[in-house]
Amino acid sequence: MKSKTFFWSVVIALGGLLFGMDVAVISGAEQQIQKIWNLSDVLHGQALAAALYGTIIGALFGGIPAEKYGRKKVLWWIGILFLASALGSALAHDVVTFMAFRFLGGLGVGASSVVAPMFISEIAPAKNRGKLVAAFQFNIVLGILLAYFSNYFLAASGNEAWRWMLGILTAPAALFVALLYFVPESPRWLMVHKNDYNQAREILRVSDPEGVDEAIRSIQASVAEDHKKARLSDFLSKKYARPIVMAVLVALFNQLSGINAIIYFAPRVFELAGLGKSAAFLQSAGVGLVNLVFTMLGLYLIDRIGRKKLMLLGSLGYILSLGAIAAAFQYQYLGGMIVPVLVFVFIASHAIGQGAVIWVFISEIFPNQVRSYGQSLGSSVHWIMAAVITSVFPFFANNPSIGPAKIFLFFMFMMLLQLLWAIFKMPETKGVSLEKMEEKLSGKDAGAGTTITEPLEVKSL
């Protein structure tokens, strides 16, 4: 793997660091914000979900400018959105202003979840594509960890602590904007949308020197076959039904695991289990650390054992940990003090399974002409579900007739369904070029089975 390819992928994946920090930093500020502005549980849930509403819009429409203007330009504007959101929400003096700036940050999160994985998948060689795209997820997790630790150290700084927690995001946002100057445009976008094969060849000579000729021939053939630009109506046709269903399901299951309920409300969950406030913040930092360690393990394994096996492993871990968490809340095992340990097992299961796989898998299963539509679809479904769960979690968690036990039992049942889907319907995409993936998922040479195979020697992108 060329060092430049690694550097480009890491810079692009910094969008994930901003993504992770933006998502998690609010967990330390949310209770103080509710108290300062005297928000009801319903309004408080909406204030926190404002970022997720922006995320839905960003995910739905982020692919459109990425198609028209290129991946790099859109990522630059995403960095600007993060910068404005961090400053504005930290300086807000009422809940409406706070929600408006958090909405801007959500636009950045949603758009980055579309553009960054897509960009990396288009520039990476097939044999390393999994780990490079998963670097986006690694940076999300690193951002979450940094946010938890900064929240822990800033928690004792008084009534204005929440402003510092939110404002700290300005530093990585500015770094991201600056480093994008050194990243080229996506070679596939240059070929498909600008017919610029010369510049694309120069980029591919760096990122995949062995497979550059075969990659260009495959893309030329693909463009010649689909000579007109794909429209949304084309994307929604029966031709792409299989990857569409797969993208929707993997995104739905990701959020129906309850991961955002833990990330957004980790201190609150630990306090419900009986921990004191300071211990709850420290345990939240532990969530981030476990997430980081097992995401690194997922990155190591994703191009070795494949996406499907990681999903199976993660699903089993989800089921065991969520069932145990529900029982711990219901029967108050050890006074609820076992909950943090079980949450760590849950986080490890997510990191090595869904966390490592989702953005890689969605970026791989759609053809070049409609990849931005597919990435937008998968990301927007993910964020719609995240917004719904974040909006209702405080209400259900504090409702005596429901409570955390029933919530986590519901999440466990959803993960049983995910396990069945992963066993019987999810294809393996490890080591398959993006162009070969298009052929196989369209049924041109896929055969009757659901498992996709590819020779060990894969030279095209």
C-alpha positions as CSV (number, residue, x, y, z in Angstrom):
1,M,0.0,0.0,0.0
2,K,1.5,3.3,-1.1
3,S,2.1,5.9,1.7
4,K,0.2,8.5,-0.3
5,T,-2.9,6.3,-0.6
6,F,-2.8,5.8,3.1
7,F,-2.4,9.5,3.8
8,W,-5.3,10.4,1.4
9,S,-7.5,7.9,3.1
10,V,-6.6,9.1,6.6
11,V,-7.3,12.7,5.7
12,I,-10.7,11.9,4.1
13,A,-11.5,9.7,7.1
14,L,-10.9,12.7,9.4
15,G,-14.5,13.5,8.5
16,G,-15.3,10.5,10.6
17,L,-13.4,12.1,13.6
18,L,-15.6,15.2,13.3
19,F,-18.6,12.9,12.9
20,G,-17.7,10.9,16.1
21,M,-16.9,14.0,18.2
22,D,-20.1,15.8,17.1
23,V,-22.2,12.7,18.0
24,A,-20.6,11.9,21.4
25,V,-19.7,15.3,22.8
26,I,-23.4,16.1,23.5
27,S,-23.5,13.2,26.0
28,G,-21.5,15.2,28.5
29,A,-23.5,18.5,27.9
30,E,-27.1,17.2,27.6
31,Q,-28.0,17.1,31.3
32,Q,-26.6,20.5,32.0
33,I,-28.4,22.0,29.0
34,Q,-31.7,20.5,30.1
35,K,-31.2,22.0,33.6
36,I,-30.0,25.5,32.4
37,W,-32.9,26.0,30.0
38,N,-35.4,24.0,32.1
39,L,-36.4,21.7,29.2
40,S,-39.1,19.1,29.5
41,D,-38.1,15.5,28.5
42,V,-39.9,15.9,25.2
43,L,-38.3,19.2,24.3
44,H,-34.9,18.0,25.5
45,G,-35.1,15.0,23.2
46,Q,-35.9,17.3,20.3
47,A,-33.0,19.6,21.2
48,L,-30.6,16.7,21.1
49,A,-32.2,15.2,17.9
50,A,-31.8,18.6,16.0
51,A,-28.4,17.4,14.9
52,L,-29.8,14.1,13.8
53,Y,-32.5,15.9,11.8
54,G,-29.7,17.8,10.0
55,T,-27.9,14.5,9.6
56,I,-30.9,13.0,7.7
57,I,-31.0,16.0,5.3
58,G,-27.2,15.8,4.9
59,A,-27.4,12.1,4.2
60,L,-30.3,12.4,1.8
61,F,-28.9,15.2,-0.3
62,G,-25.1,15.0,0.3
63,G,-24.6,12.7,-2.7
64,I,-26.1,15.3,-5.1
65,P,-23.4,18.0,-4.9
66,A,-20.8,15.2,-4.6
67,E,-22.0,14.0,-8.1
68,K,-22.0,17.4,-9.6
69,Y,-19.0,19.1,-8.1
70,G,-16.8,16.2,-6.9
71,R,-16.1,14.5,-3.7
72,K,-13.3,16.7,-2.6
73,K,-15.1,20.0,-2.8
74,V,-18.1,18.7,-0.9
75,L,-15.8,17.4,1.9
76,W,-14.3,20.9,2.2
77,W,-17.7,22.4,2.7
78,I,-18.5,19.7,5.3
79,G,-15.5,20.8,7.3
80,I,-16.8,24.4,7.2
81,L,-20.2,23.2,8.5
82,F,-18.5,21.4,11.4
83,L,-16.5,24.6,12.2
84,A,-19.6,26.8,12.2
85,S,-21.6,24.4,14.2
86,A,-19.0,24.0,16.9
87,L,-18.6,27.8,17.4
88,G,-22.4,28.6,17.1
89,S,-23.7,25.9,19.5
90,A,-21.0,26.7,22.1
91,L,-22.0,30.3,22.1
92,A,-25.8,29.8,22.0
93,H,-27.9,31.6,24.6
94,D,-31.2,29.9,24.0
95,V,-32.4,26.5,22.9
96,V,-33.6,27.6,19.4
97,T,-30.2,29.0,18.5
98,F,-28.6,25.9,20.0
99,M,-30.8,23.7,17.9
100,A,-30.1,25.7,14.7
101,F,-26.3,25.3,15.0
102,R,-26.5,21.7,16.0
103,F,-28.6,21.2,12.9
104,L,-25.7,22.6,10.8
105,G,-23.4,20.1,12.4
106,G,-25.8,17.4,11.6
107,L,-25.7,18.4,8.0
108,G,-22.0,17.8,8.1
109,V,-22.3,14.5,9.8
110,G,-24.9,13.2,7.3
111,A,-23.0,14.4,4.3
112,S,-19.7,13.0,5.5
113,S,-21.2,9.6,6.1
114,V,-22.1,9.6,2.4
115,V,-19.1,11.2,0.8
116,A,-16.1,10.1,2.8
117,P,-16.6,6.2,2.6
118,M,-17.6,6.6,-1.1
119,F,-14.5,8.6,-1.8
120,I,-12.2,6.2,-0.1
121,S,-13.8,3.1,-1.8
122,E,-13.2,4.8,-5.2
123,I,-9.5,5.5,-4.6
124,A,-8.5,2.3,-2.7
125,P,-7.2,-1.0,-4.2
126,A,-9.6,-3.9,-3.7
127,K,-7.3,-5.9,-1.4
128,N,-7.0,-3.0,1.1
129,R,-10.4,-1.4,0.5
130,G,-12.0,-2.8,3.6
131,K,-9.4,-1.5,6.1
132,L,-9.1,1.9,4.3
133,V,-12.9,2.5,4.2
134,A,-13.1,1.2,7.8
135,A,-10.6,3.9,8.7
136,F,-13.6,6.2,8.5
137,Q,-15.3,4.1,11.2
138,F,-12.0,4.1,13.2
139,N,-11.9,7.9,13.2
140,I,-15.6,8.0,14.2
141,V,-14.7,5.9,17.2
142,L,-11.5,7.9,18.0
143,G,-13.7,11.0,17.9
144,I,-16.1,9.5,20.3
145,L,-13.3,8.5,22.7
146,L,-11.8,12.0,22.5
147,A,-15.2,13.6,23.2
148,Y,-15.8,11.3,26.2
149,F,-12.4,12.1,27.7
150,S,-12.7,15.9,27.0
151,N,-16.2,15.8,28.6
152,Y,-14.7,14.0,31.7
153,F,-12.0,16.6,32.1
154,L,-14.2,19.5,31.5
155,A,-17.2,18.3,33.6
156,A,-15.9,20.1,36.7
157,S,-15.4,23.5,35.1
158,G,-18.7,25.0,36.3
159,N,-22.0,25.9,34.7
160,E,-20.3,26.8,31.4
161,A,-18.6,23.4,31.0
162,W,-21.0,22.4,28.3
163,R,-19.9,25.3,26.1
164,W,-16.3,24.1,26.2
165,M,-17.4,20.6,25.5
166,L,-19.1,21.7,22.3
167,G,-16.6,24.3,21.3
168,I,-13.6,21.9,21.3
169,L,-14.7,20.6,18.0
170,T,-13.4,23.7,16.2
171,A,-9.7,22.5,16.3
172,P,-10.2,19.2,14.4
173,A,-12.6,20.9,12.0
174,A,-10.0,23.5,11.0
175,L,-7.3,20.8,10.6
176,F,-9.6,18.8,8.3
177,V,-10.3,21.8,6.1
178,A,-6.5,22.5,5.8
179,L,-5.4,18.9,5.1
180,L,-7.9,18.5,2.2
181,Y,-5.7,20.7,0.1
182,F,-3.3,17.8,-0.2
183,V,-5.9,15.2,-1.4
184,P,-6.8,14.6,-5.1
185,E,-10.2,14.2,-6.6
186,S,-11.8,10.7,-6.8
187,P,-10.4,9.0,-10.0
188,R,-13.7,7.3,-10.6
189,W,-15.6,10.6,-10.4
190,L,-13.1,12.1,-12.9
191,M,-13.7,9.3,-15.4
192,V,-17.5,8.8,-15.0
193,H,-18.5,12.5,-14.7
194,K,-15.6,14.5,-16.3
195,N,-14.3,12.0,-18.9
196,D,-10.9,12.8,-17.6
197,Y,-9.0,9.5,-17.9
198,N,-5.5,11.1,-17.9
199,Q,-5.8,12.7,-14.5
200,A,-7.5,9.6,-13.2
201,R,-4.7,7.4,-14.5
202,E,-2.1,9.5,-12.6
203,I,-4.0,9.1,-9.4
204,L,-4.6,5.4,-9.8
205,R,-0.9,4.9,-10.6
206,V,-0.3,6.0,-7.0
207,S,-3.2,4.3,-5.3
208,D,-3.1,1.0,-7.3
209,P,-0.2,0.8,-9.8
210,E,-0.7,-2.9,-10.5
211,G,-4.4,-2.6,-11.3
212,V,-4.6,0.8,-13.0
213,D,-5.0,-0.5,-16.6
214,E,-7.6,-3.1,-15.8
215,A,-9.5,-0.6,-13.6
216,I,-9.7,2.0,-16.4
217,R,-10.8,-0.6,-18.9
218,S,-13.6,-1.8,-16.6
219,I,-14.8,1.7,-16.0
220,Q,-14.7,2.6,-19.7
221,A,-16.8,-0.4,-20.5
222,S,-19.2,0.4,-17.6
223,V,-19.5,4.0,-18.8
224,A,-20.0,2.9,-22.4
225,E,-22.8,0.5,-21.4
226,D,-24.5,3.1,-19.3
227,H,-23.6,6.1,-21.5
228,K,-26.3,8.4,-20.1
229,K,-26.1,9.8,-16.5
230,A,-28.2,7.8,-14.1
231,R,-31.2,9.6,-12.7
232,L,-33.0,8.9,-9.4
233,S,-35.8,7.1,-11.3
234,D,-33.1,4.8,-12.8
235,F,-31.7,4.1,-9.4
236,L,-35.1,3.2,-8.0
237,S,-35.7,0.7,-10.8
238,K,-35.8,-3.1,-10.4
239,K,-32.2,-3.3,-11.7
240,Y,-30.8,-2.1,-8.4
241,A,-33.3,-3.7,-6.1
242,R,-30.9,-6.1,-4.5
243,P,-28.2,-3.6,-3.3
244,I,-31.0,-1.2,-2.3
245,V,-32.6,-3.8,0.0
246,M,-29.2,-4.7,1.5
247,A,-28.3,-1.1,2.1
248,V,-31.6,-0.4,3.8
249,L,-31.4,-3.5,6.0
250,V,-27.8,-3.0,7.2
251,A,-28.6,0.6,8.1
252,L,-31.8,-0.3,9.9
253,F,-30.2,-3.0,11.9
254,N,-27.2,-0.7,12.8
255,Q,-29.5,1.7,14.8
256,L,-32.0,-0.9,16.0
257,S,-29.1,-2.4,18.0
258,G,-29.4,0.7,20.3
259,I,-25.9,2.0,19.7
260,N,-26.9,5.6,19.5
261,A,-28.9,5.3,22.7
262,I,-25.7,4.3,24.4
263,I,-23.4,6.8,22.7
264,Y,-25.8,9.8,23.2
265,F,-26.9,8.9,26.7
266,A,-24.1,6.8,28.2
267,P,-23.8,8.9,31.5
268,R,-27.6,8.7,31.9
269,V,-27.7,5.0,31.3
270,F,-25.0,4.4,34.0
271,E,-26.8,6.7,36.4
272,L,-30.0,4.7,35.9
273,A,-27.9,1.6,36.8
274,G,-26.9,3.3,40.1
275,L,-23.5,4.9,39.4
276,G,-22.7,8.3,40.8
277,K,-22.3,11.3,38.3
278,S,-18.5,11.3,38.3
279,A,-18.3,7.5,37.9
280,A,-20.9,7.7,35.1
281,F,-18.7,10.1,33.2
282,L,-15.6,8.0,33.7
283,Q,-17.5,4.8,32.6
284,S,-18.5,6.7,29.5
285,A,-14.9,7.3,28.7
286,G,-14.4,3.5,29.1
287,V,-17.1,3.0,26.5
288,G,-15.0,5.1,24.1
289,L,-11.9,3.2,24.9
290,V,-13.5,-0.2,24.4
291,N,-15.0,1.0,21.1
292,L,-11.6,2.1,19.9
293,V,-9.8,-1.1,20.8
294,F,-12.3,-3.4,19.1
295,T,-12.7,-1.1,16.1
296,M,-8.9,-1.6,15.6
297,L,-9.5,-5.4,15.8
298,G,-12.3,-5.0,13.2
299,L,-10.0,-3.1,10.9
300,Y,-7.4,-5.9,11.2
301,L,-9.9,-8.6,10.4
302,I,-12.2,-7.1,7.8
303,D,-9.9,-7.8,4.8
304,R,-8.8,-11.1,6.3
305,I,-12.0,-13.0,7.4
306,G,-14.5,-10.8,5.5
307,R,-17.5,-8.6,6.2
308,K,-20.0,-11.4,6.7
309,K,-18.1,-13.3,9.5
310,L,-17.7,-10.0,11.4
311,M,-21.4,-9.4,11.2
312,L,-22.1,-12.9,12.5
313,L,-19.7,-12.4,15.4
314,G,-21.0,-9.0,16.3
315,S,-24.7,-10.2,16.1
316,L,-24.0,-13.0,18.6
317,G,-22.3,-10.5,21.0
318,Y,-25.2,-8.1,20.6
319,I,-27.8,-10.7,21.6
320,L,-25.9,-11.9,24.6
321,S,-25.0,-8.5,26.0
322,L,-28.4,-6.8,25.3
323,G,-30.2,-9.7,26.9
324,A,-28.0,-9.5,30.0
325,I,-28.4,-5.7,30.2
326,A,-32.2,-6.1,30.1
327,A,-32.1,-8.7,32.8
328,A,-29.7,-6.6,35.0
329,F,-32.1,-3.7,34.9
330,Q,-35.1,-5.8,35.4
331,Y,-33.8,-7.8,38.4
332,Q,-31.2,-5.4,39.6
333,Y,-28.3,-7.9,39.6
334,L,-25.6,-6.5,41.9
335,G,-27.7,-3.4,42.3
336,G,-27.2,-2.7,38.6
337,M,-23.4,-2.3,39.0
338,I,-22.8,-5.0,36.4
339,V,-24.4,-2.8,33.7
340,P,-21.2,-1.0,32.8
341,V,-19.4,-4.3,32.1
342,L,-22.3,-5.5,30.0
343,V,-22.3,-2.2,28.1
344,F,-18.6,-2.7,27.3
345,V,-19.4,-6.1,25.9
346,F,-22.2,-4.6,23.8
347,I,-19.8,-1.8,22.5
348,A,-17.1,-4.4,21.7
349,S,-19.7,-6.4,19.7
350,H,-20.8,-3.3,17.8
351,A,-17.2,-2.2,17.0
352,I,-16.1,-5.5,15.6
353,G,-19.3,-6.1,13.7
354,Q,-21.7,-3.4,12.5
355,G,-19.3,-0.6,13.3
356,A,-16.5,-2.0,11.2
357,V,-18.8,-3.2,8.4
358,I,-21.6,-0.7,7.7
359,W,-19.8,2.0,5.8
360,V,-17.6,-0.4,3.9
361,F,-20.4,-2.6,2.9
362,I,-22.7,0.2,1.6
363,S,-19.8,1.8,-0.3
364,E,-19.1,-1.5,-2.1
365,I,-22.5,-2.8,-3.3
366,F,-23.6,-0.1,-5.7
367,P,-22.3,0.5,-9.3
368,N,-20.2,3.6,-10.2
369,Q,-23.1,5.4,-11.8
370,V,-25.4,5.2,-8.8
371,R,-23.0,4.9,-5.9
372,S,-23.8,8.4,-4.6
373,Y,-27.6,7.6,-4.6
374,G,-26.9,4.3,-2.8
375,Q,-24.6,5.8,-0.2
376,S,-27.2,8.5,0.4
377,L,-30.0,6.0,0.8
378,G,-28.1,3.8,3.3
379,S,-26.8,6.8,5.3
380,S,-30.2,8.5,5.4
381,V,-32.0,5.4,6.6
382,H,-29.3,5.0,9.3
383,W,-29.8,8.6,10.4
384,I,-33.6,8.6,10.3
385,M,-33.5,5.7,12.7
386,A,-30.9,7.4,14.8
387,A,-33.1,10.5,15.1
388,V,-36.1,8.5,16.1
389,I,-34.3,6.5,18.8
390,T,-32.6,9.6,20.2
391,S,-35.8,11.5,20.3
392,V,-37.8,8.9,22.2
393,F,-35.1,7.3,24.4
394,P,-35.4,9.9,27.3
395,F,-39.1,9.5,27.4
396,F,-39.2,5.7,27.4
397,A,-36.2,5.4,29.8
398,N,-37.9,7.6,32.4
399,N,-41.4,6.1,31.9
400,P,-42.1,3.7,34.9
401,S,-44.3,1.4,32.8
402,I,-41.5,0.9,30.2
403,G,-38.0,1.6,31.6
404,P,-34.6,0.5,30.4
405,A,-35.2,-3.2,30.8
406,K,-37.9,-3.4,28.1
407,I,-35.9,-1.0,25.8
408,F,-32.9,-3.3,25.8
409,L,-35.0,-6.4,25.4
410,F,-36.5,-4.8,22.2
411,F,-32.9,-4.1,20.9
412,M,-32.0,-7.7,21.6
413,F,-34.9,-9.0,19.5
414,M,-33.9,-6.8,16.6
415,M,-30.4,-8.3,16.7
416,L,-31.9,-11.7,16.5
417,L,-33.4,-10.6,13.2
418,Q,-30.0,-9.2,12.1
419,L,-28.3,-12.5,12.8
420,L,-30.8,-14.4,10.6
421,W,-30.3,-11.8,7.8
422,A,-26.5,-12.1,8.0
423,I,-26.7,-15.9,7.9
424,F,-29.1,-16.3,5.0
425,K,-29.0,-13.1,2.9
426,M,-25.8,-11.1,3.3
427,P,-23.2,-11.6,0.6
428,E,-19.5,-11.6,1.2
429,T,-17.7,-8.7,-0.6
430,K,-14.1,-9.2,0.6
431,G,-11.5,-8.7,-2.1
432,V,-13.9,-8.1,-5.0
433,S,-13.3,-5.2,-7.3
434,L,-16.1,-2.6,-7.5
435,E,-16.8,-3.4,-11.1
436,K,-16.9,-7.1,-10.5
437,M,-19.3,-6.4,-7.6
438,E,-21.7,-4.7,-10.0
439,E,-21.7,-7.8,-12.3
440,K,-22.2,-10.2,-9.4
441,L,-25.0,-8.3,-7.7
442,S,-26.8,-7.6,-10.9
443,G,-26.9,-11.4,-11.5
444,K,-24.8,-11.5,-14.6
445,D,-22.5,-14.1,-13.1
446,A,-23.5,-14.4,-9.5
447,G,-25.1,-17.8,-9.7
448,A,-27.8,-18.9,-7.3
449,G,-26.0,-18.5,-4.0
450,T,-25.7,-15.5,-1.8
451,T,-21.9,-15.8,-1.2
452,I,-19.7,-13.8,-3.5
453,T,-16.4,-15.3,-4.2
454,E,-13.3,-13.9,-6.0
455,P,-9.9,-15.3,-6.8
456,L,-7.2,-14.5,-4.3
457,E,-5.3,-12.5,-6.9
458,V,-7.4,-9.3,-7.3
459,K,-5.6,-6.7,-9.4
460,S,-8.4,-4.3,-10.3
461,L,-10.0,-1.7,-8.1
